[in-house]
Structure formats: C-alpha cells, structure tokens
Amino acid sequence: MAENRFRRMLDKSRGATTFIAPGSRFEGKISSDDNVLVCGEVAGDCDIKAALTLAEGSRWEGNIRATNAIIGGELVGEVQTEGQIEIAATARIKGTVSGGTVAIAEGAVLEGEVRISSGEAAKVFTDKRSRD
C-alpha cells in the first residue's frame, strides 16, 4: 500500500513506544531511537530519533528535539524537528516551533515563533477526530 502524504502522523505511527503515563512525572533528559508518548509530565530535554507525541492533558517544560512531533498538550520550551510538527487543537505552546513542515489545528494556542525550513507556509486544519 502506497503511503498517503496527507495522512496524519498519528495514523502512521509504528514501532516500539516509550510511554509516560498520566499522573507520572519524569525529570531529566530522554534519549530514544523509538517513538515516545507522553501523557504525564516531563521537566527536561529530549533527543528522539523517531516521533514524539505530547498528548492532550500532558505537560512538558524543556526543549524537544525529534524527527517528528505531535503536540496536543502544554509545552513551555522549544520543539525542533527535522520533519513534521502537528499541533493539535488542544495544544498550548509557549516557545519556538521549528520544523520541516508545520500543521496547526484551529483552536491551538501558540505564544512564540514558528520557523519552517521547507519554505512552505504553515498549514491550518480543522481536527475532525472524535474526542470520546
């Protein structure tokens, strides 16, 4: 099956995943070659050689470096990717967003700067996923 370039990153995520559960708090530096899913709180920086997902209701204080990122929670710091950044409607970001491409859902709050290395404009979309 050919890859659909319009398919959202969350739908394409595969492989092993490190999980930080709701109610958990991690302090320090995270390094991983596989996907990371954060549903709790993180204070620190990371270098992820795969996708990082900051879920709705989660919080991150620090800098994020990842291949791709989905931000649905609260971020105070910088997110930098080589590839895509998807910012969900539930996201609250205070800091700089830098990526190859950036997609921002209507309703997301971003206080800071957006830098896109591909030269394309940020894409704005309406999140049609059920939140049940």
Backbone torsions as a table, in degrees:
resi	resn	phi	psi	omega
1	MET	NA	127.9	179.9
2	ALA	-71.6	145.8	-179.9
3	GLU	-75.5	132.9	177.8
4	ASN	-89.7	114.8	-176.1
5	ARG	-68.8	-14.0	179.0
6	PHE	-91.1	-5.9	-179.7
7	ARG	-70.6	136.9	-177.5
8	ARG	-68.8	149.3	-176.5
9	MET	-56.2	-39.8	-178.0
10	LEU	-59.6	-32.7	179.1
11	ASP	-74.5	-20.3	-176.0
12	LYS	-99.0	-6.2	-174.1
13	SER	-63.5	129.2	-179.9
14	ARG	-139.5	167.3	174.6
15	GLY	93.0	-177.8	-179.8
16	ALA	-66.5	148.8	-179.1
17	THR	-133.6	131.8	170.7
18	THR	-86.7	133.4	-173.4
19	PHE	-120.5	127.1	171.9
20	ILE	-110.1	108.6	-168.7
21	ALA	-73.3	157.3	172.9
22	PRO	-56.9	140.1	-178.9
23	GLY	87.6	-9.8	178.3
24	SER	-93.7	150.8	176.0
25	ARG	-131.5	127.6	178.7
26	PHE	-116.3	132.8	176.0
27	GLU	-123.2	129.9	179.4
28	GLY	133.1	-162.9	-178.4
29	LYS	-103.0	134.9	176.8
30	ILE	-109.9	128.5	172.9
31	SER	-125.5	134.4	-179.5
32	SER	-155.7	146.5	173.0
33	ASP	-94.3	-6.1	-178.2
34	ASP	-118.3	173.4	-178.9
35	ASN	-61.5	149.3	177.2
36	VAL	-128.7	130.5	177.6
37	LEU	-118.4	119.7	-178.8
38	VAL	-110.0	118.6	175.3
39	CYS	-115.0	-7.5	179.5
40	GLY	-107.4	-137.0	-178.3
41	GLU	-122.1	142.6	175.9
42	VAL	-132.1	134.8	171.5
43	ALA	-122.9	106.8	-178.2
44	GLY	151.7	-171.3	-177.8
45	ASP	-111.9	165.9	176.8
46	CYS	-145.2	157.6	172.7
47	ASP	-135.3	101.4	-174.3
48	ILE	-111.7	123.7	179.7
49	LYS	-90.9	32.5	-179.8
50	ALA	-158.1	-152.8	-178.2
51	ALA	-92.4	140.0	173.2
52	LEU	-112.9	130.3	175.1
53	THR	-117.1	122.0	174.5
54	LEU	-104.1	101.1	-170.4
55	ALA	-72.6	162.6	175.2
56	GLU	-56.1	134.3	179.6
57	GLY	89.0	-6.4	179.1
58	SER	-92.0	169.8	-179.3
59	ARG	-143.3	138.3	177.9
60	TRP	-134.0	125.9	172.5
61	GLU	-115.4	111.8	-178.5
62	GLY	143.2	-169.3	-176.1
63	ASN	-106.8	137.9	-178.3
64	ILE	-113.6	126.1	169.8
65	ARG	-122.1	123.8	-178.6
66	ALA	-151.1	163.9	175.3
67	THR	-66.1	-48.2	175.9
68	ASN	-138.9	156.7	179.4
69	ALA	-145.1	144.0	171.5
70	ILE	-120.3	121.5	-177.9
71	ILE	-113.5	115.4	178.5
72	GLY	-123.3	-8.0	-178.9
73	GLY	-109.2	-152.8	-178.3
74	GLU	-99.7	130.8	178.3
75	LEU	-129.0	125.8	171.6
76	VAL	-117.3	103.0	-175.9
77	GLY	148.3	-156.8	-176.9
78	GLU	-114.3	142.5	170.6
79	VAL	-120.8	128.4	-178.2
80	GLN	-133.2	126.5	178.7
81	THR	-129.5	157.5	172.3
82	GLU	-80.6	-29.5	-174.5
83	GLY	-111.0	-120.2	-172.6
84	GLN	-95.5	148.4	167.6
85	ILE	-125.6	126.5	176.4
86	GLU	-114.6	122.9	-178.5
87	ILE	-109.6	113.9	-175.9
88	ALA	-76.7	164.4	179.9
89	ALA	-60.6	-26.1	-178.2
90	THR	-85.7	-3.7	-175.7
91	ALA	-72.4	144.7	173.4
92	ARG	-133.5	108.0	-174.7
93	ILE	-119.7	131.6	172.8
94	LYS	-124.1	96.9	-177.1
95	GLY	156.0	-164.9	-176.2
96	THR	-100.4	138.2	177.8
97	VAL	-115.8	120.8	-179.2
98	SER	-131.8	124.4	179.5
99	GLY	-159.4	171.7	176.0
100	GLY	-64.4	-47.0	173.0
101	THR	-136.3	151.9	-179.8
102	VAL	-134.3	130.5	175.2
103	ALA	-121.7	129.7	-175.6
104	ILE	-123.4	123.1	178.7
105	ALA	-76.2	145.7	174.2
106	GLU	-59.2	133.5	180.0
107	GLY	104.2	-17.6	177.7
108	ALA	-68.2	148.3	177.8
109	VAL	-113.7	123.9	-178.6
110	LEU	-132.2	113.1	176.0
111	GLU	-108.5	98.0	-178.1
112	GLY	157.9	-156.8	-173.4
113	GLU	-111.7	145.7	174.6
114	VAL	-116.3	126.4	177.4
115	ARG	-121.4	128.8	-178.2
116	ILE	-123.2	116.5	-174.5
117	SER	-77.9	-19.3	-178.5
118	SER	-74.8	-16.1	-176.7
119	GLY	87.8	-7.7	177.7
120	GLU	-79.3	155.2	174.8
121	ALA	-75.0	155.4	175.0
122	ALA	-62.6	141.1	178.3
123	LYS	-94.8	135.2	177.3
124	VAL	-108.4	133.9	-178.7
125	PHE	-139.0	162.0	175.3
126	THR	-101.9	123.5	179.7
127	ASP	-76.2	117.7	-177.2
128	LYS	-104.9	7.2	180.0
129	ARG	-72.5	144.9	174.5
130	SER	-70.8	138.8	-180.0
131	ARG	-105.6	25.5	178.3
132	ASP	-78.0	NA	NA
